[in-house]
């Protein structure tokens, strides 16, 4: 498992904290592209369980303040 903090602030959907880390595990594919999109702020954070179940191979995120978590997706992916 790999943790990534891009130096770009993302706000947690639950507590609005900027203490968000990104998690890449063995199921995640395309982690290099995902890191690039994260740095360019072209992703959104979702904490909905339905999104997590439907997209288990997407990168994950976790909030260090409230311990909420979810998936990271391209801004146009789930819309």
mmJSON file of the N, C-alpha and C atoms, coordinates in Angstrom:
{"data_MODEL":{"atom_site":{
"group_PDB":["ATOM","ATOM","ATOM","ATOM","ATOM","ATOM","ATOM","ATOM","ATOM","ATOM","ATOM","ATOM","ATOM","ATOM","ATOM","ATOM","ATOM","ATOM","ATOM","ATOM","ATOM","ATOM","ATOM","ATOM","ATOM","ATOM","ATOM","ATOM","ATOM","ATOM","ATOM","ATOM","ATOM","ATOM","ATOM","ATOM","ATOM","ATOM","ATOM","ATOM","ATOM","ATOM","ATOM","ATOM","ATOM","ATOM","ATOM","ATOM","ATOM","ATOM","ATOM","ATOM","ATOM","ATOM","ATOM","ATOM","ATOM","ATOM","ATOM","ATOM","ATOM","ATOM","ATOM","ATOM","ATOM","ATOM","ATOM","ATOM","ATOM","ATOM","ATOM","ATOM","ATOM","ATOM","ATOM","ATOM","ATOM","ATOM","ATOM","ATOM","ATOM","ATOM","ATOM","ATOM","ATOM","ATOM","ATOM","ATOM","ATOM","ATOM","ATOM","ATOM","ATOM","ATOM","ATOM","ATOM","ATOM","ATOM","ATOM","ATOM","ATOM","ATOM","ATOM","ATOM","ATOM","ATOM","ATOM","ATOM","ATOM","ATOM","ATOM","ATOM","ATOM","ATOM","ATOM","ATOM","ATOM","ATOM","ATOM","ATOM","ATOM","ATOM","ATOM","ATOM","ATOM","ATOM","ATOM","ATOM","ATOM","ATOM","ATOM","ATOM","ATOM","ATOM","ATOM","ATOM","ATOM","ATOM","ATOM","ATOM","ATOM","ATOM","ATOM","ATOM","ATOM","ATOM","ATOM","ATOM","ATOM","ATOM","ATOM","ATOM","ATOM","ATOM","ATOM","ATOM","ATOM","ATOM","ATOM","ATOM","ATOM","ATOM","ATOM","ATOM","ATOM","ATOM","ATOM","ATOM","ATOM","ATOM","ATOM","ATOM","ATOM","ATOM","ATOM","ATOM","ATOM","ATOM","ATOM","ATOM","ATOM","ATOM","ATOM","ATOM","ATOM","ATOM","ATOM","ATOM","ATOM","ATOM","ATOM","ATOM","ATOM","ATOM","ATOM","ATOM","ATOM","ATOM","ATOM","ATOM","ATOM","ATOM","ATOM","ATOM","ATOM","ATOM","ATOM","ATOM","ATOM","ATOM","ATOM","ATOM","ATOM","ATOM","ATOM","ATOM","ATOM","ATOM","ATOM","ATOM","ATOM","ATOM","ATOM","ATOM","ATOM","ATOM","ATOM","ATOM","ATOM","ATOM","ATOM","ATOM","ATOM","ATOM","ATOM","ATOM","ATOM"],
"id":[1,2,3,4,5,6,7,8,9,10,11,12,13,14,15,16,17,18,19,20,21,22,23,24,25,26,27,28,29,30,31,32,33,34,35,36,37,38,39,40,41,42,43,44,45,46,47,48,49,50,51,52,53,54,55,56,57,58,59,60,61,62,63,64,65,66,67,68,69,70,71,72,73,74,75,76,77,78,79,80,81,82,83,84,85,86,87,88,89,90,91,92,93,94,95,96,97,98,99,100,101,102,103,104,105,106,107,108,109,110,111,112,113,114,115,116,117,118,119,120,121,122,123,124,125,126,127,128,129,130,131,132,133,134,135,136,137,138,139,140,141,142,143,144,145,146,147,148,149,150,151,152,153,154,155,156,157,158,159,160,161,162,163,164,165,166,167,168,169,170,171,172,173,174,175,176,177,178,179,180,181,182,183,184,185,186,187,188,189,190,191,192,193,194,195,196,197,198,199,200,201,202,203,204,205,206,207,208,209,210,211,212,213,214,215,216,217,218,219,220,221,222,223,224,225,226,227,228,229,230,231,232,233,234,235,236,237],
"type_symbol":["N","C","C","N","C","C","N","C","C","N","C","C","N","C","C","N","C","C","N","C","C","N","C","C","N","C","C","N","C","C","N","C","C","N","C","C","N","C","C","N","C","C","N","C","C","N","C","C","N","C","C","N","C","C","N","C","C","N","C","C","N","C","C","N","C","C","N","C","C","N","C","C","N","C","C","N","C","C","N","C","C","N","C","C","N","C","C","N","C","C","N","C","C","N","C","C","N","C","C","N","C","C","N","C","C","N","C","C","N","C","C","N","C","C","N","C","C","N","C","C","N","C","C","N","C","C","N","C","C","N","C","C","N","C","C","N","C","C","N","C","C","N","C","C","N","C","C","N","C","C","N","C","C","N","C","C","N","C","C","N","C","C","N","C","C","N","C","C","N","C","C","N","C","C","N","C","C","N","C","C","N","C","C","N","C","C","N","C","C","N","C","C","N","C","C","N","C","C","N","C","C","N","C","C","N","C","C","N","C","C","N","C","C","N","C","C","N","C","C","N","C","C","N","C","C","N","C","C","N","C","C","N","C","C","N","C","C"],
"label_atom_id":["N","CA","C","N","CA","C","N","CA","C","N","CA","C","N","CA","C","N","CA","C","N","CA","C","N","CA","C","N","CA","C","N","CA","C","N","CA","C","N","CA","C","N","CA","C","N","CA","C","N","CA","C","N","CA","C","N","CA","C","N","CA","C","N","CA","C","N","CA","C","N","CA","C","N","CA","C","N","CA","C","N","CA","C","N","CA","C","N","CA","C","N","CA","C","N","CA","C","N","CA","C","N","CA","C","N","CA","C","N","CA","C","N","CA","C","N","CA","C","N","CA","C","N","CA","C","N","CA","C","N","CA","C","N","CA","C","N","CA","C","N","CA","C","N","CA","C","N","CA","C","N","CA","C","N","CA","C","N","CA","C","N","CA","C","N","CA","C","N","CA","C","N","CA","C","N","CA","C","N","CA","C","N","CA","C","N","CA","C","N","CA","C","N","CA","C","N","CA","C","N","CA","C","N","CA","C","N","CA","C","N","CA","C","N","CA","C","N","CA","C","N","CA","C","N","CA","C","N","CA","C","N","CA","C","N","CA","C","N","CA","C","N","CA","C","N","CA","C","N","CA","C","N","CA","C","N","CA","C","N","CA","C","N","CA","C","N","CA","C","N","CA","C","N","CA","C"],
"label_alt_id":[null,null,null,null,null,null,null,null,null,null,null,null,null,null,null,null,null,null,null,null,null,null,null,null,null,null,null,null,null,null,null,null,null,null,null,null,null,null,null,null,null,null,null,null,null,null,null,null,null,null,null,null,null,null,null,null,null,null,null,null,null,null,null,null,null,null,null,null,null,null,null,null,null,null,null,null,null,null,null,null,null,null,null,null,null,null,null,null,null,null,null,null,null,null,null,null,null,null,null,null,null,null,null,null,null,null,null,null,null,null,null,null,null,null,null,null,null,null,null,null,null,null,null,null,null,null,null,null,null,null,null,null,null,null,null,null,null,null,null,null,null,null,null,null,null,null,null,null,null,null,null,null,null,null,null,null,null,null,null,null,null,null,null,null,null,null,null,null,null,null,null,null,null,null,null,null,null,null,null,null,null,null,null,null,null,null,null,null,null,null,null,null,null,null,null,null,null,null,null,null,null,null,null,null,null,null,null,null,null,null,null,null,null,null,null,null,null,null,null,null,null,null,null,null,null,null,null,null,null,null,null,null,null,null,null,null,null],
"label_comp_id":["UNK","UNK","UNK","UNK","UNK","UNK","UNK","UNK","UNK","UNK","UNK","UNK","UNK","UNK","UNK","UNK","UNK","UNK","UNK","UNK","UNK","UNK","UNK","UNK","UNK","UNK","UNK","UNK","UNK","UNK","UNK","UNK","UNK","UNK","UNK","UNK","UNK","UNK","UNK","UNK","UNK","UNK","UNK","UNK","UNK","UNK","UNK","UNK","UNK","UNK","UNK","UNK","UNK","UNK","UNK","UNK","UNK","UNK","UNK","UNK","UNK","UNK","UNK","UNK","UNK","UNK","UNK","UNK","UNK","UNK","UNK","UNK","UNK","UNK","UNK","UNK","UNK","UNK","UNK","UNK","UNK","UNK","UNK","UNK","UNK","UNK","UNK","UNK","UNK","UNK","UNK","UNK","UNK","UNK","UNK","UNK","UNK","UNK","UNK","UNK","UNK","UNK","UNK","UNK","UNK","UNK","UNK","UNK","UNK","UNK","UNK","UNK","UNK","UNK","UNK","UNK","UNK","UNK","UNK","UNK","UNK","UNK","UNK","UNK","UNK","UNK","UNK","UNK","UNK","UNK","UNK","UNK","UNK","UNK","UNK","UNK","UNK","UNK","UNK","UNK","UNK","UNK","UNK","UNK","UNK","UNK","UNK","UNK","UNK","UNK","UNK","UNK","UNK","UNK","UNK","UNK","UNK","UNK","UNK","UNK","UNK","UNK","UNK","UNK","UNK","UNK","UNK","UNK","UNK","UNK","UNK","UNK","UNK","UNK","UNK","UNK","UNK","UNK","UNK","UNK","UNK","UNK","UNK","UNK","UNK","UNK","UNK","UNK","UNK","UNK","UNK","UNK","UNK","UNK","UNK","UNK","UNK","UNK","UNK","UNK","UNK","UNK","UNK","UNK","UNK","UNK","UNK","UNK","UNK","UNK","UNK","UNK","UNK","UNK","UNK","UNK","UNK","UNK","UNK","UNK","UNK","UNK","UNK","UNK","UNK","UNK","UNK","UNK","UNK","UNK","UNK","UNK","UNK","UNK","UNK","UNK","UNK"],
"label_asym_id":["A","A","A","A","A","A","A","A","A","A","A","A","A","A","A","A","A","A","A","A","A","A","A","A","A","A","A","A","A","A","A","A","A","A","A","A","A","A","A","A","A","A","A","A","A","A","A","A","A","A","A","A","A","A","A","A","A","A","A","A","A","A","A","A","A","A","A","A","A","A","A","A","A","A","A","A","A","A","A","A","A","A","A","A","A","A","A","A","A","A","A","A","A","A","A","A","A","A","A","A","A","A","A","A","A","A","A","A","A","A","A","A","A","A","A","A","A","A","A","A","A","A","A","A","A","A","A","A","A","A","A","A","A","A","A","A","A","A","A","A","A","A","A","A","A","A","A","A","A","A","A","A","A","A","A","A","A","A","A","A","A","A","A","A","A","A","A","A","A","A","A","A","A","A","A","A","A","A","A","A","A","A","A","A","A","A","A","A","A","A","A","A","A","A","A","A","A","A","A","A","A","A","A","A","A","A","A","A","A","A","A","A","A","A","A","A","A","A","A","A","A","A","A","A","A","A","A","A","A","A","A","A","A","A","A","A","A"],
"label_entity_id":["1","1","1","1","1","1","1","1","1","1","1","1","1","1","1","1","1","1","1","1","1","1","1","1","1","1","1","1","1","1","1","1","1","1","1","1","1","1","1","1","1","1","1","1","1","1","1","1","1","1","1","1","1","1","1","1","1","1","1","1","1","1","1","1","1","1","1","1","1","1","1","1","1","1","1","1","1","1","1","1","1","1","1","1","1","1","1","1","1","1","1","1","1","1","1","1","1","1","1","1","1","1","1","1","1","1","1","1","1","1","1","1","1","1","1","1","1","1","1","1","1","1","1","1","1","1","1","1","1","1","1","1","1","1","1","1","1","1","1","1","1","1","1","1","1","1","1","1","1","1","1","1","1","1","1","1","1","1","1","1","1","1","1","1","1","1","1","1","1","1","1","1","1","1","1","1","1","1","1","1","1","1","1","1","1","1","1","1","1","1","1","1","1","1","1","1","1","1","1","1","1","1","1","1","1","1","1","1","1","1","1","1","1","1","1","1","1","1","1","1","1","1","1","1","1","1","1","1","1","1","1","1","1","1","1","1","1"],
"label_seq_id":[1,1,1,2,2,2,3,3,3,4,4,4,5,5,5,6,6,6,7,7,7,8,8,8,9,9,9,10,10,10,11,11,11,12,12,12,13,13,13,14,14,14,15,15,15,16,16,16,17,17,17,18,18,18,19,19,19,20,20,20,21,21,21,22,22,22,23,23,23,24,24,24,25,25,25,26,26,26,27,27,27,28,28,28,29,29,29,30,30,30,31,31,31,32,32,32,33,33,33,34,34,34,35,35,35,36,36,36,37,37,37,38,38,38,39,39,39,40,40,40,41,41,41,42,42,42,43,43,43,44,44,44,45,45,45,46,46,46,47,47,47,48,48,48,49,49,49,50,50,50,51,51,51,52,52,52,53,53,53,54,54,54,55,55,55,56,56,56,57,57,57,58,58,58,59,59,59,60,60,60,61,61,61,62,62,62,63,63,63,64,64,64,65,65,65,66,66,66,67,67,67,68,68,68,69,69,69,70,70,70,71,71,71,72,72,72,73,73,73,74,74,74,75,75,75,76,76,76,77,77,77,78,78,78,79,79,79],
"pdbx_PDB_ins_code":[null,null,null,null,null,null,null,null,null,null,null,null,null,null,null,null,null,null,null,null,null,null,null,null,null,null,null,null,null,null,null,null,null,null,null,null,null,null,null,null,null,null,null,null,null,null,null,null,null,null,null,null,null,null,null,null,null,null,null,null,null,null,null,null,null,null,null,null,null,null,null,null,null,null,null,null,null,null,null,null,null,null,null,null,null,null,null,null,null,null,null,null,null,null,null,null,null,null,null,null,null,null,null,null,null,null,null,null,null,null,null,null,null,null,null,null,null,null,null,null,null,null,null,null,null,null,null,null,null,null,null,null,null,null,null,null,null,null,null,null,null,null,null,null,null,null,null,null,null,null,null,null,null,null,null,null,null,null,null,null,null,null,null,null,null,null,null,null,null,null,null,null,null,null,null,null,null,null,null,null,null,null,null,null,null,null,null,null,null,null,null,null,null,null,null,null,null,null,null,null,null,null,null,null,null,null,null,null,null,null,null,null,null,null,null,null,null,null,null,null,null,null,null,null,null,null,null,null,null,null,null,null,null,null,null,null,null],
"Cartn_x":[0.841,0.0,0.895,0.474,1.258,0.372,0.886,0.17,0.795,-0.031,0.455,-0.176,0.639,0.172,0.77,-0.041,0.494,0.937,0.663,0.958,-0.118,-1.197,-2.35,-3.489,-4.133,-5.195,-6.484,-6.998,-8.323,-9.117,-10.392,-11.222,-12.022,-12.045,-12.834,-14.318,-15.095,-16.525,-17.3,-16.813,-17.525,-17.18,-15.885,-15.501,-14.843,-14.667,-14.053,-12.593,-11.951,-10.539,-9.681,-8.495,-7.578,-6.552,-6.837,-5.924,-6.217,-6.27,-6.618,-5.352,-5.261,-4.18,-4.797,-4.029,-4.486,-3.811,-4.571,-4.094,-4.166,-3.067,-3.02,-2.693,-3.6,-3.354,-3.135,-3.017,-2.713,-3.832,-5.057,-6.167,-6.17,-5.487,-5.509,-4.648,-5.207,-4.46,-4.354,-3.299,-3.118,-2.771,-1.983,-1.665,-0.848,0.015,0.826,-0.057,-1.002,-1.939,-2.793,-3.208,-4.018,-3.247,-1.973,-1.159,-1.072,-0.927,-0.86,-2.173,-3.303,-4.603,-4.839,-4.372,-4.513,-3.731,-2.497,-1.675,-2.302,-2.956,-3.572,-4.983,-5.442,-6.773,-7.902,-7.759,-8.771,-9.547,-9.602,-10.324,-11.288,-12.237,-13.176,-13.073,-13.49,-13.512,-14.953,-15.189,-16.52,-16.426,-17.351,-17.395,-18.661,-19.307,-20.521,-20.164,-20.782,-20.499,-20.84,-21.912,-22.323,-21.216,-20.595,-19.496,-18.316,-18.03,-16.916,-17.147,-18.359,-18.684,-18.664,-19.159,-19.212,-17.844,-16.886,-15.578,-14.431,-14.25,-13.238,-11.79,-11.556,-10.178,-9.695,-10.564,-10.14,-9.302,-8.448,-7.66,-8.573,-8.061,-8.826,-8.243,-9.004,-8.519,-8.966,-8.288,-8.664,-8.381,-9.239,-9.076,-8.415,-7.347,-6.634,-7.378,-8.283,-8.991,-10.202,-11.121,-12.363,-12.366,-11.32,-11.177,-12.201,-12.835,-13.716,-12.836,-13.425,-12.655,-13.587,-13.002,-13.797,-12.899,-13.451,-12.702,-12.387,-11.405,-10.994,-11.389,-12.047,-12.418,-12.239,-12.088,-11.988,-13.282,-13.199,-14.373,-15.521,-15.241,-16.304,-16.716,-16.062,-16.271,-17.647,-18.059,-19.326,-20.471,-20.225,-21.285,-22.2],
"Cartn_y":[-1.162,0.0,1.237,2.262,3.479,4.683,5.603,6.831,7.978,8.908,10.011,11.305,12.29,13.618,14.598,15.158,15.912,17.335,17.841,19.233,20.164,19.603,20.36,20.071,21.123,20.918,20.423,19.35,18.85,18.863,19.213,19.273,17.994,17.494,16.31,16.648,15.805,16.072,16.115,15.432,15.376,16.54,16.767,17.751,19.01,19.088,20.242,20.464,19.457,19.547,19.354,19.936,19.747,18.65,17.803,16.714,15.436,15.532,14.394,13.762,12.429,11.65,10.713,10.364,9.446,8.099,7.036,5.68,4.878,4.233,3.355,1.96,1.01,-0.363,-1.272,-2.558,-3.5,-3.614,-3.221,-3.278,-2.087,-1.026,0.212,0.082,0.456,0.462,1.901,2.204,3.548,4.571,4.172,5.081,6.279,6.118,7.241,8.321,7.908,8.857,9.521,8.736,9.292,10.354,10.116,11.117,12.415,12.286,13.466,14.248,13.553,14.217,14.87,14.229,14.794,16.099,16.1,17.318,18.445,18.096,19.096,19.474,18.92,19.185,18.834,17.723,17.272,16.077,15.934,14.822,15.341,14.491,14.759,13.63,13.921,12.92,12.511,11.227,10.717,9.858,10.071,9.227,8.375,8.221,7.412,5.93,5.117,3.683,3.055,3.514,2.982,3.179,4.365,4.623,3.705,3.477,2.612,1.175,0.67,-0.706,-0.849,0.154,0.103,0.281,0.892,1.211,0.834,-0.438,-0.835,-0.642,-0.461,-0.332,1.117,2.067,3.468,3.773,4.797,5.181,5.599,5.473,5.809,7.064,7.665,8.784,8.562,9.206,9.143,10.491,10.889,12.139,11.827,12.515,12.279,12.847,13.801,14.438,13.622,13.314,12.629,11.149,10.682,9.275,8.848,9.797,9.462,8.998,8.26,7.772,7.553,7.274,7.034,6.848,7.144,6.958,8.303,8.266,9.419,9.124,10.081,9.849,11.125,10.966,12.124,12.912,14.215,15.071,14.677,14.134,13.763,12.296,11.499,10.051,9.646,10.164,9.744,10.702,11.793,12.775,12.329],
"Cartn_z":[0.0,0.0,0.0,-0.727,-0.837,-0.516,0.278,0.602,-0.17,-0.611,-1.431,-0.958,-0.698,-0.335,-1.335,-2.251,-3.375,-3.064,-1.872,-1.584,-2.113,-2.611,-3.087,-2.123,-1.617,-0.635,-1.278,-0.741,-1.072,0.219,0.16,1.352,1.51,2.724,3.051,2.887,2.211,2.038,3.358,4.38,5.652,6.574,6.842,7.862,7.296,5.986,5.318,5.717,6.286,6.646,5.398,5.405,4.272,4.565,5.544,5.936,5.163,3.848,2.997,2.426,2.542,1.925,0.905,-0.08,-1.115,-0.919,-1.148,-0.887,-2.179,-2.511,-3.672,-3.167,-3.38,-2.935,-4.14,-3.888,-4.967,-6.0,-5.669,-6.619,-7.573,-7.189,-7.963,-9.213,-10.33,-11.587,-12.073,-12.769,-13.305,-12.248,-11.251,-10.152,-10.608,-11.606,-12.068,-12.691,-13.524,-14.133,-13.06,-12.061,-10.978,-10.201,-9.93,-9.226,-10.026,-11.329,-12.195,-12.136,-12.216,-12.156,-10.797,-9.733,-8.385,-8.287,-8.759,-8.716,-9.533,-10.643,-11.518,-11.07,-9.96,-9.381,-10.361,-11.063,-12.017,-11.487,-10.164,-9.552,-8.493,-8.152,-7.063,-6.053,-4.832,-3.772,-3.518,-3.42,-3.104,-1.857,-0.923,0.267,0.298,-0.846,-0.93,-1.052,-0.235,-0.24,-1.591,-2.21,-3.514,-4.556,-4.574,-5.511,-5.234,-3.956,-3.567,-4.042,-3.861,-4.26,-5.784,-6.495,-7.955,-8.623,-7.925,-8.517,-7.581,-7.279,-6.286,-6.741,-8.027,-8.519,-8.608,-8.307,-8.32,-7.083,-7.16,-5.978,-4.827,-3.628,-2.425,-1.778,-0.875,-0.078,1.357,2.286,3.691,4.341,5.256,5.998,7.334,7.636,8.888,10.09,9.87,10.987,11.437,10.516,10.9,10.528,9.834,9.418,8.369,7.707,6.596,5.436,4.503,3.362,2.182,1.028,-0.166,-1.367,-2.547,-3.787,-4.435,-5.322,-6.114,-7.55,-8.211,-9.603,-10.411,-11.719,-12.604,-12.503,-12.65,-12.486,-13.407,-14.571,-15.512,-15.403,-14.532,-14.498,-13.977,-12.823,-12.22,-12.493,-13.183,-13.437,-14.543],
"occupancy":[1.0,1.0,1.0,1.0,1.0,1.0,1.0,1.0,1.0,1.0,1.0,1.0,1.0,1.0,1.0,1.0,1.0,1.0,1.0,1.0,1.0,1.0,1.0,1.0,1.0,1.0,1.0,1.0,1.0,1.0,1.0,1.0,1.0,1.0,1.0,1.0,1.0,1.0,1.0,1.0,1.0,1.0,1.0,1.0,1.0,1.0,1.0,1.0,1.0,1.0,1.0,1.0,1.0,1.0,1.0,1.0,1.0,1.0,1.0,1.0,1.0,1.0,1.0,1.0,1.0,1.0,1.0,1.0,1.0,1.0,1.0,1.0,1.0,1.0,1.0,1.0,1.0,1.0,1.0,1.0,1.0,1.0,1.0,1.0,1.0,1.0,1.0,1.0,1.0,1.0,1.0,1.0,1.0,1.0,1.0,1.0,1.0,1.0,1.0,1.0,1.0,1.0,1.0,1.0,1.0,1.0,1.0,1.0,1.0,1.0,1.0,1.0,1.0,1.0,1.0,1.0,1.0,1.0,1.0,1.0,1.0,1.0,1.0,1.0,1.0,1.0,1.0,1.0,1.0,1.0,1.0,1.0,1.0,1.0,1.0,1.0,1.0,1.0,1.0,1.0,1.0,1.0,1.0,1.0,1.0,1.0,1.0,1.0,1.0,1.0,1.0,1.0,1.0,1.0,1.0,1.0,1.0,1.0,1.0,1.0,1.0,1.0,1.0,1.0,1.0,1.0,1.0,1.0,1.0,1.0,1.0,1.0,1.0,1.0,1.0,1.0,1.0,1.0,1.0,1.0,1.0,1.0,1.0,1.0,1.0,1.0,1.0,1.0,1.0,1.0,1.0,1.0,1.0,1.0,1.0,1.0,1.0,1.0,1.0,1.0,1.0,1.0,1.0,1.0,1.0,1.0,1.0,1.0,1.0,1.0,1.0,1.0,1.0,1.0,1.0,1.0,1.0,1.0,1.0,1.0,1.0,1.0,1.0,1.0,1.0,1.0,1.0,1.0,1.0,1.0,1.0,1.0,1.0,1.0,1.0,1.0,1.0],
"B_iso_or_equiv":[0.0,0.0,0.0,0.0,0.0,0.0,0.0,0.0,0.0,0.0,0.0,0.0,0.0,0.0,0.0,0.0,0.0,0.0,0.0,0.0,0.0,0.0,0.0,0.0,0.0,0.0,0.0,0.0,0.0,0.0,0.0,0.0,0.0,0.0,0.0,0.0,0.0,0.0,0.0,0.0,0.0,0.0,0.0,0.0,0.0,0.0,0.0,0.0,0.0,0.0,0.0,0.0,0.0,0.0,0.0,0.0,0.0,0.0,0.0,0.0,0.0,0.0,0.0,0.0,0.0,0.0,0.0,0.0,0.0,0.0,0.0,0.0,0.0,0.0,0.0,0.0,0.0,0.0,0.0,0.0,0.0,0.0,0.0,0.0,0.0,0.0,0.0,0.0,0.0,0.0,0.0,0.0,0.0,0.0,0.0,0.0,0.0,0.0,0.0,0.0,0.0,0.0,0.0,0.0,0.0,0.0,0.0,0.0,0.0,0.0,0.0,0.0,0.0,0.0,0.0,0.0,0.0,0.0,0.0,0.0,0.0,0.0,0.0,0.0,0.0,0.0,0.0,0.0,0.0,0.0,0.0,0.0,0.0,0.0,0.0,0.0,0.0,0.0,0.0,0.0,0.0,0.0,0.0,0.0,0.0,0.0,0.0,0.0,0.0,0.0,0.0,0.0,0.0,0.0,0.0,0.0,0.0,0.0,0.0,0.0,0.0,0.0,0.0,0.0,0.0,0.0,0.0,0.0,0.0,0.0,0.0,0.0,0.0,0.0,0.0,0.0,0.0,0.0,0.0,0.0,0.0,0.0,0.0,0.0,0.0,0.0,0.0,0.0,0.0,0.0,0.0,0.0,0.0,0.0,0.0,0.0,0.0,0.0,0.0,0.0,0.0,0.0,0.0,0.0,0.0,0.0,0.0,0.0,0.0,0.0,0.0,0.0,0.0,0.0,0.0,0.0,0.0,0.0,0.0,0.0,0.0,0.0,0.0,0.0,0.0,0.0,0.0,0.0,0.0,0.0,0.0,0.0,0.0,0.0,0.0,0.0,0.0],
"pdbx_formal_charge":[null,null,null,null,null,null,null,null,null,null,null,null,null,null,null,null,null,null,null,null,null,null,null,null,null,null,null,null,null,null,null,null,null,null,null,null,null,null,null,null,null,null,null,null,null,null,null,null,null,null,null,null,null,null,null,null,null,null,null,null,null,null,null,null,null,null,null,null,null,null,null,null,null,null,null,null,null,null,null,null,null,null,null,null,null,null,null,null,null,null,null,null,null,null,null,null,null,null,null,null,null,null,null,null,null,null,null,null,null,null,null,null,null,null,null,null,null,null,null,null,null,null,null,null,null,null,null,null,null,null,null,null,null,null,null,null,null,null,null,null,null,null,null,null,null,null,null,null,null,null,null,null,null,null,null,null,null,null,null,null,null,null,null,null,null,null,null,null,null,null,null,null,null,null,null,null,null,null,null,null,null,null,null,null,null,null,null,null,null,null,null,null,null,null,null,null,null,null,null,null,null,null,null,null,null,null,null,null,null,null,null,null,null,null,null,null,null,null,null,null,null,null,null,null,null,null,null,null,null,null,null,null,null,null,null,null,null],
"auth_seq_id":[1,1,1,2,2,2,3,3,3,4,4,4,5,5,5,6,6,6,7,7,7,8,8,8,9,9,9,10,10,10,11,11,11,12,12,12,13,13,13,14,14,14,15,15,15,16,16,16,17,17,17,18,18,18,19,19,19,20,20,20,21,21,21,22,22,22,23,23,23,24,24,24,25,25,25,26,26,26,27,27,27,28,28,28,29,29,29,30,30,30,31,31,31,32,32,32,33,33,33,34,34,34,35,35,35,36,36,36,37,37,37,38,38,38,39,39,39,40,40,40,41,41,41,42,42,42,43,43,43,44,44,44,45,45,45,46,46,46,47,47,47,48,48,48,49,49,49,50,50,50,51,51,51,52,52,52,53,53,53,54,54,54,55,55,55,56,56,56,57,57,57,58,58,58,59,59,59,60,60,60,61,61,61,62,62,62,63,63,63,64,64,64,65,65,65,66,66,66,67,67,67,68,68,68,69,69,69,70,70,70,71,71,71,72,72,72,73,73,73,74,74,74,75,75,75,76,76,76,77,77,77,78,78,78,79,79,79],
"auth_comp_id":["UNK","UNK","UNK","UNK","UNK","UNK","UNK","UNK","UNK","UNK","UNK","UNK","UNK","UNK","UNK","UNK","UNK","UNK","UNK","UNK","UNK","UNK","UNK","UNK","UNK","UNK","UNK","UNK","UNK","UNK","UNK","UNK","UNK","UNK","UNK","UNK","UNK","UNK","UNK","UNK","UNK","UNK","UNK","UNK","UNK","UNK","UNK","UNK","UNK","UNK","UNK","UNK","UNK","UNK","UNK","UNK","UNK","UNK","UNK","UNK","UNK","UNK","UNK","UNK","UNK","UNK","UNK","UNK","UNK","UNK","UNK","UNK","UNK","UNK","UNK","UNK","UNK","UNK","UNK","UNK","UNK","UNK","UNK","UNK","UNK","UNK","UNK","UNK","UNK","UNK","UNK","UNK","UNK","UNK","UNK","UNK","UNK","UNK","UNK","UNK","UNK","UNK","UNK","UNK","UNK","UNK","UNK","UNK","UNK","UNK","UNK","UNK","UNK","UNK","UNK","UNK","UNK","UNK","UNK","UNK","UNK","UNK","UNK","UNK","UNK","UNK","UNK","UNK","UNK","UNK","UNK","UNK","UNK","UNK","UNK","UNK","UNK","UNK","UNK","UNK","UNK","UNK","UNK","UNK","UNK","UNK","UNK","UNK","UNK","UNK","UNK","UNK","UNK","UNK","UNK","UNK","UNK","UNK","UNK","UNK","UNK","UNK","UNK","UNK","UNK","UNK","UNK","UNK","UNK","UNK","UNK","UNK","UNK","UNK","UNK","UNK","UNK","UNK","UNK","UNK","UNK","UNK","UNK","UNK","UNK","UNK","UNK","UNK","UNK","UNK","UNK","UNK","UNK","UNK","UNK","UNK","UNK","UNK","UNK","UNK","UNK","UNK","UNK","UNK","UNK","UNK","UNK","UNK","UNK","UNK","UNK","UNK","UNK","UNK","UNK","UNK","UNK","UNK","UNK","UNK","UNK","UNK","UNK","UNK","UNK","UNK","UNK","UNK","UNK","UNK","UNK","UNK","UNK","UNK","UNK","UNK","UNK"],
"auth_asym_id":["A","A","A","A","A","A","A","A","A","A","A","A","A","A","A","A","A","A","A","A","A","A","A","A","A","A","A","A","A","A","A","A","A","A","A","A","A","A","A","A","A","A","A","A","A","A","A","A","A","A","A","A","A","A","A","A","A","A","A","A","A","A","A","A","A","A","A","A","A","A","A","A","A","A","A","A","A","A","A","A","A","A","A","A","A","A","A","A","A","A","A","A","A","A","A","A","A","A","A","A","A","A","A","A","A","A","A","A","A","A","A","A","A","A","A","A","A","A","A","A","A","A","A","A","A","A","A","A","A","A","A","A","A","A","A","A","A","A","A","A","A","A","A","A","A","A","A","A","A","A","A","A","A","A","A","A","A","A","A","A","A","A","A","A","A","A","A","A","A","A","A","A","A","A","A","A","A","A","A","A","A","A","A","A","A","A","A","A","A","A","A","A","A","A","A","A","A","A","A","A","A","A","A","A","A","A","A","A","A","A","A","A","A","A","A","A","A","A","A","A","A","A","A","A","A","A","A","A","A","A","A","A","A","A","A","A","A"],
"auth_atom_id":["N","CA","C","N","CA","C","N","CA","C","N","CA","C","N","CA","C","N","CA","C","N","CA","C","N","CA","C","N","CA","C","N","CA","C","N","CA","C","N","CA","C","N","CA","C","N","CA","C","N","CA","C","N","CA","C","N","CA","C","N","CA","C","N","CA","C","N","CA","C","N","CA","C","N","CA","C","N","CA","C","N","CA","C","N","CA","C","N","CA","C","N","CA","C","N","CA","C","N","CA","C","N","CA","C","N","CA","C","N","CA","C","N","CA","C","N","CA","C","N","CA","C","N","CA","C","N","CA","C","N","CA","C","N","CA","C","N","CA","C","N","CA","C","N","CA","C","N","CA","C","N","CA","C","N","CA","C","N","CA","C","N","CA","C","N","CA","C","N","CA","C","N","CA","C","N","CA","C","N","CA","C","N","CA","C","N","CA","C","N","CA","C","N","CA","C","N","CA","C","N","CA","C","N","CA","C","N","CA","C","N","CA","C","N","CA","C","N","CA","C","N","CA","C","N","CA","C","N","CA","C","N","CA","C","N","CA","C","N","CA","C","N","CA","C","N","CA","C","N","CA","C","N","CA","C","N","CA","C","N","CA","C","N","CA","C","N","CA","C","N","CA","C","N","CA","C"],
"pdbx_PDB_model_num":[1,1,1,1,1,1,1,1,1,1,1,1,1,1,1,1,1,1,1,1,1,1,1,1,1,1,1,1,1,1,1,1,1,1,1,1,1,1,1,1,1,1,1,1,1,1,1,1,1,1,1,1,1,1,1,1,1,1,1,1,1,1,1,1,1,1,1,1,1,1,1,1,1,1,1,1,1,1,1,1,1,1,1,1,1,1,1,1,1,1,1,1,1,1,1,1,1,1,1,1,1,1,1,1,1,1,1,1,1,1,1,1,1,1,1,1,1,1,1,1,1,1,1,1,1,1,1,1,1,1,1,1,1,1,1,1,1,1,1,1,1,1,1,1,1,1,1,1,1,1,1,1,1,1,1,1,1,1,1,1,1,1,1,1,1,1,1,1,1,1,1,1,1,1,1,1,1,1,1,1,1,1,1,1,1,1,1,1,1,1,1,1,1,1,1,1,1,1,1,1,1,1,1,1,1,1,1,1,1,1,1,1,1,1,1,1,1,1,1,1,1,1,1,1,1,1,1,1,1,1,1,1,1,1,1,1,1]
}}}
